[in-house]
Every structure is written in structure tokens, then in C-alpha cells.
Amino acid sequence: MFFHHVDHYTLARMLTAFTLLFLGVYEIVTPRCFWGLSIYFRGIWRLALPPQATGAQAERLRHVLDARARAEGDSDTAIRCAGGFAIAMAGLALVPSVPFVLPYALSTLALAFAILITYLRFRRVTELRVAPLVRRTPWKSLPPIALIATLVCLLGAGAFGAYAEFRISALIVILCALALLAVAWRVAMAPAILFGDDSQLEYLVDEHIRFCRAMNLVSLACAPPTVLVALGWAALPWNAPFFNFVTVAVALAFVTVLIMSLNPMRKRSLA
């Protein structure tokens, strides 16, 4: 078999290239999964529609989302550019002279920069609110458990920095994760975006988007450290008990954040 003649390090390099290729294509094909609006109203993220008024309420929701999408503007271009950069990094990951985790760290930096661009546009839109509102607490959108799980992911990536070949990549990934976490915090604290056409529904939609978007960003902040830990673990001997423990802890923390971000109990009713 081919893989019988491949050492751990080479296998990890191939896995990194495949991961970058997959992420790049995914970012290009579905850029709105990281910031767009429509994804937050599908599946378990959807707002509950009362059966007796589904048609009318659905039209109200569509009107509110269309107005908000126009106000926030295009967020696809920056994400797609980050996807193209990730595909280019997939080729770089196969170059033997380049540390295999460095291209992944650089692609993470590109995605964080793209998210920052979309956030700056979002921050300008918050000036469109029509009235001062009650001060918001971030804890409704960013549960402390999610932040603790994020800290576990960051510490796990930092642990792999003990190896010189992972040190720079771990630093880049941690900085990118912190930047994404900072954006999530700002989103959780942001004032509601209201246009005045249907303020009650607009506020409900804004709360829903605030939770989904903030938790999506926390999940995105946890993903790079988790992937880096997985790639680093794949390159290490399998008899390294401490790093085996770190890898399991980071994986559990990441799964915790994903479950919290998909929590169907956050669904609200439009009634």
C-alpha cells in the first residue's frame, strides 16, 4: 500500500494540503456561511413561524432580511479572496522546505482579515438604528462556557508551540483566533440595526442574528487552533501521551462550541 511507505511527517503535509484545498473551495462556493444572513434562518437556526400565519410572517421576515442585506452590503468578495489564497497555500504546503503548518496559518490570517473587513462594514451599518435601546449584555450571545472552550483551544495550540517547527504557525493561529474572538465580542455588544419599517420584528431578527453570528465567529476562532493541533498531532509520534491528551481536550472543546452554536433552544417565535 502507498501509505505504508509514507512517514508521519509526509502524511501530515499531505493532510495539510488537502485541508487547505477543501477550505479554499468551500470558502469560494459558500462564502456566506461565515457572515451571511440567510444561513441563520435555516434548519435549527430558523425562527419559528406560527402555522396560522406562515405566509404573512414569512413575507415580513423576507422584507426585513432583504433590507438588512442591502444595508450590510457584499461580504462574499473578501471571503472568496481568502478562499483563493487558501488554495494557493495548498500548493505551498507540499513544498518540502516549507514547514507544513505555516501555509495553513497564513490562510487563517487571510480569512481573519476578510472577516475583519466584513465586520467594519457591519459596524458602519449600526449607525442606521433609529432609537437608543436598552444596554445589551454580551453573555446572551456569548455564553461563558463557549469562551472557556475557546481558551482550551488556544492553550492547546500554544502547547504545540513547544516544537520549533510549529512555533510561528501557532503564534499566527492564536493571534487570528483572538482577532476573531474580539470581533465576536463586538458583534455581541453591537446595538440593534433597526430601519423603522417593522421595528418589533427587526429587533427580534437582530437578536437572532446577533447570537448566531457571534457564536459562528467563536466557532471560527476555535477552528484554526483545533486544525493546527490535529495537523501537529498527525506529525508527532503516536506515543506522546501529553500531546495526545491536549489533542483530545481541544477536540472536545471545539465540539462543545459547535453544539452550543447549533443550540435549537435559541429559536424564537415570530408570533
C-alpha positions in Angstrom: 0.0 0.0 0.0 1.1 3.6 -0.7 0.6 4.9 2.8 2.8 2.1 4.3 5.8 3.9 2.8 4.9 7.4 4.0 6.2 8.7 7.3 4.0 10.7 9.7 5.5 14.0 8.7 4.9 13.5 5.0 1.4 12.2 5.7 0.7 15.3 7.8 2.0 17.5 5.0 -0.4 15.8 2.5 -3.3 16.2 5.0 -2.5 19.9 5.3 -2.6 20.4 1.6 -5.9 18.6 1.3 -7.4 20.6 4.2 -6.3 23.9 2.6 -7.7 22.8 -0.8 -11.0 21.8 0.8 -11.3 25.1 2.8 -10.4 27.2 -0.2 -13.1 25.6 -2.4 -15.6 25.8 0.5 -14.9 29.5 1.1 -15.3 30.2 -2.6 -18.5 28.2 -3.1 -20.3 29.1 0.2 -18.8 32.4 1.4 -21.9 33.4 3.3 -21.5 30.6 5.8 -19.1 32.8 7.7 -21.1 36.0 7.8 -24.2 36.0 5.6 -27.7 36.3 6.9 -29.8 33.6 5.2 -27.9 30.7 6.8 -29.1 31.9 10.2 -32.7 31.3 9.2 -32.4 27.7 8.1 -32.7 24.3 9.8 -32.4 24.6 13.6 -31.4 28.3 13.4 -34.8 29.2 11.9 -37.2 31.5 13.7 -40.5 29.7 14.4 -43.3 30.6 12.1 -46.9 30.2 13.5 -48.8 27.8 11.3 -51.9 30.1 11.1 -49.9 33.0 9.6 -46.9 31.4 7.9 -47.4 33.2 4.6 -47.7 36.7 6.0 -44.9 36.2 8.6 -42.6 34.7 6.0 -43.1 37.8 3.8 -42.4 40.1 6.8 -39.2 38.2 7.5 -38.1 38.3 3.9 -38.7 42.0 3.8 -36.6 42.6 6.9 -33.8 40.4 5.8 -33.7 42.0 2.3 -33.4 45.4 3.9 -30.6 44.3 6.2 -28.7 42.5 3.5 -28.8 45.7 1.3 -27.6 47.8 4.3 -24.7 45.4 5.2 -23.6 45.1 1.6 -21.5 42.5 -0.1 -19.5 40.2 2.2 -18.8 37.5 -0.4 -15.8 39.0 -2.2 -13.5 39.2 0.7 -14.3 35.6 1.8 -13.8 34.3 -1.8 -10.4 36.1 -2.0 -9.4 34.3 1.2 -10.5 31.0 -0.4 -8.4 31.6 -3.4 -5.4 32.3 -1.1 -6.1 29.1 0.8 -5.9 27.1 -2.5 -2.6 28.8 -3.3 -1.3 27.8 0.2 -2.3 24.2 -0.5 0.4 24.0 -3.2 2.9 25.7 -0.9 2.2 23.1 1.8 3.6 20.4 -0.4 7.0 22.2 -0.8 9.4 20.2 1.4 11.4 23.2 2.5 8.3 25.0 4.0 7.0 24.0 7.5 3.8 22.2 6.6 1.6 24.1 9.1 2.8 27.6 8.1 0.6 27.7 4.9 -2.4 26.8 7.0 -1.6 29.5 9.5 -1.3 32.1 6.7 -4.6 31.0 5.2 -6.1 31.5 8.6 -4.7 35.0 8.7 -6.3 35.8 5.3 -9.7 34.6 6.5 -9.4 36.6 9.7 -8.6 39.7 7.6 -11.6 39.0 5.4 -13.9 38.7 8.4 -12.5 42.0 9.8 -13.3 43.7 6.5 -16.9 42.5 6.7 -17.2 43.5 10.4 -16.0 47.1 9.6 -18.8 47.3 7.1 -21.3 45.9 9.7 -20.1 48.5 12.3 -20.9 51.3 9.9 -24.4 49.9 9.4 -25.1 50.0 13.1 -25.4 53.8 12.8 -28.7 53.2 11.0 -30.5 52.3 14.2 -33.5 54.6 14.7 -33.6 54.8 18.5 -31.5 54.2 21.6 -32.1 50.8 23.1 -31.5 49.2 26.5 -27.9 48.4 27.0 -27.1 44.9 25.8 -25.1 42.3 27.6 -22.8 40.1 25.6 -23.5 37.0 27.7 -26.7 36.2 25.9 -24.8 35.7 22.7 -21.5 34.5 24.1 -22.1 32.0 26.9 -19.1 31.8 29.3 -18.7 28.1 28.6 -18.1 28.8 24.9 -15.4 31.3 25.9 -13.8 28.8 28.2 -13.8 26.2 25.4 -12.2 28.7 23.2 -9.4 29.3 25.8 -8.8 25.5 25.8 -8.3 25.5 22.0 -5.9 28.5 22.3 -3.9 26.8 25.1 -3.8 23.6 23.1 -2.3 25.4 20.0 0.1 27.2 22.3 1.3 23.8 23.7 2.3 22.7 20.2 4.4 25.8 20.1 6.9 23.9 22.2 8.1 22.4 18.9 10.2 24.9 16.9 8.6 23.8 13.6 5.1 24.7 14.9 6.0 27.9 16.9 5.5 30.6 14.3 2.3 28.9 13.0 0.9 28.5 16.4 1.5 32.2 17.2 -0.2 33.3 13.9 -3.2 31.0 14.5 -3.6 32.2 18.1 -3.5 35.8 17.1 -6.0 35.2 14.3 -8.3 33.3 16.8 -8.0 36.2 19.2 -8.9 38.7 16.5 -12.0 36.6 15.5 -12.9 36.4 19.2 -12.7 40.2 19.5 -15.0 40.6 16.5 -17.4 38.1 18.1 -17.4 40.2 21.3 -18.0 43.4 19.4 -20.9 41.8 17.4 -22.4 40.6 20.7 -22.2 44.2 22.1 -23.4 45.9 19.0 -26.6 48.0 19.1 -29.6 46.7 17.2 -29.9 47.6 13.5 -33.4 49.0 13.0 -34.9 50.6 10.0 -38.2 51.6 11.4 -40.4 49.8 8.9 -41.2 46.8 11.3 -39.3 47.6 14.5 -40.7 44.7 16.5 -39.7 42.1 14.0 -36.5 43.9 13.2 -35.4 43.7 16.8 -36.2 40.0 17.1 -34.3 39.3 13.9 -31.4 41.4 15.1 -31.2 39.4 18.4 -31.3 36.2 16.5 -28.6 37.3 14.1 -26.5 38.6 17.0 -26.5 35.2 18.7 -25.9 33.1 15.6 -23.2 35.4 14.2 -21.3 35.8 17.4 -21.3 32.0 18.1 -20.4 31.4 14.5 -17.4 33.6 14.9 -16.4 31.9 18.2 -16.6 28.5 16.3 -14.5 30.0 13.6 -12.0 31.3 16.2 -11.8 27.7 17.7 -11.4 26.0 14.3 -7.8 27.1 13.4 -6.2 26.1 16.7 -8.1 22.8 16.5 -7.0 22.1 13.0 -3.4 23.1 13.8 -3.4 20.8 16.8 -4.8 17.9 14.7 -2.1 18.5 12.0 0.6 18.8 14.5 -0.5 15.6 16.3 -0.5 13.8 13.0 3.2 14.6 12.5 4.2 13.5 16.0 4.9 10.0 17.2 1.8 8.3 18.5 3.4 7.6 21.8 3.4 11.2 23.0 0.9 11.0 25.9 0.8 14.7 26.8 0.0 15.8 23.3 -2.5 13.0 22.9 -4.3 14.5 25.9 -4.0 18.0 24.5 -5.5 16.9 21.2 -8.4 15.2 22.8 -9.1 18.2 25.1 -9.0 20.6 22.2 -11.3 18.4 20.1 -13.8 18.2 23.0 -13.7 21.9 23.4 -14.3 22.5 19.7 -17.2 20.1 19.7 -18.7 21.9 22.7 -18.6 25.2 20.9 -20.2 23.7 17.8 -23.0 22.2 19.9 -23.7 25.5 21.6 -23.7 27.4 18.3 -26.3 24.9 17.0 -28.5 25.1 20.1 -32.1 24.9 18.8 -33.4 26.3 22.1 -32.3 29.7 20.9 -35.0 29.6 18.3 -37.5 32.4 18.7 -41.1 32.7 17.6 -42.4 35.4 15.2 -45.8 35.3 16.8 
